Amino acid sequence: MIAVSWLVAAAAILLAGVTLAVFGRPILALHVLLDLFLAAGLLRLSADASWATIAVTAGVVVLRQVVTRGLVAADSARAPSAQARVAR
């Protein structure tokens, strides 16, 4: 199961790069990367329930939440200025 978690982590990097190349949206690519890293962490946690694995998985969850909230706040702060430019 641990080998599968490494494959999911490698796929996360690859698919985030593909997402960025295809859609050109770094925020979407980051979401793909963090979601698949979370999946890899949960797979690893299911195979090895040590405190180190729990801490790493919890760290990924916290990082994902902080980054997601920060990106949403940045998008909402940037959106009014983009709408004002379109209105001109």
N, C-alpha and C positions, 0 to 999 in steps of 0.2 A: 504494500500500500504506500510505503514511503517513496518508492520509485515512481509511482503514479503521481504523487504530489509534485515531484520534480518535473515530470512531463507537463503537468498543468501549469507550473510556474514558467517553464520554457514557452509553452503555448501562449501564456499571458503576454510575454514580451513580444513574441511574433505577431499575435493578433492585435496588440495595441499599435504596433508599427503599421500593420496593414490597414487598420482603422484610420490612422492618421493619414496614410497615403491615399486611401480611397475617398474619405470624406473631408479631409483637410481641417478637421476640428480637434484641436489638442485636448479640449475638455472631455469630449466623448472618448478619445483614446485613453485618457487617464482613468475614466470610469471603467472601461473594459479591463485595463491593467489591474486596478485595485480590486475589482470584483473577482477576477480570476486568481489573484494572489490570495484573496480571502478563501476561495474554494480550495486552493492548494493547502493553505494552513489548516483548514478544517479536515481535509483528507489526512494530513499528517497527524493531526490531533486524534483522529479516530484510530490510528495505528499505534501511536506512542503518546500516552497521556501523562508525560512528565511535566514538571512545573516549567521547565524551559520552553517546551512546546506550547503550553498554555499561555505563557507570557508573550511569546512571539505572535501567536494568533490574536491575543488581545491587543497587542501593539498594532497589528494590521487593521483591526477593527477601528481603533481610535484614530489612526492615521487616515483611514478611509472617511470617517465621519468629519474630521477636521478639514480635510481637503475638499470634500463635497460641500460643506457649509461655506467655506471660503470662496469656492468657485461660484456658488449660487449667489452669494452676496456681491461678488464682483460683477456678475452678469446683470443683476438687478440694478446696480449702481451705474453700469455702463449703458443700459437700455434707454433711459430717458434722453441721454445725449445723442444716441443714434437716431432716435425718433425725431428729435429736434432738427437734426441735419436733413432728414428726409422731408420734413415739413417746409423747409426753406425753399 
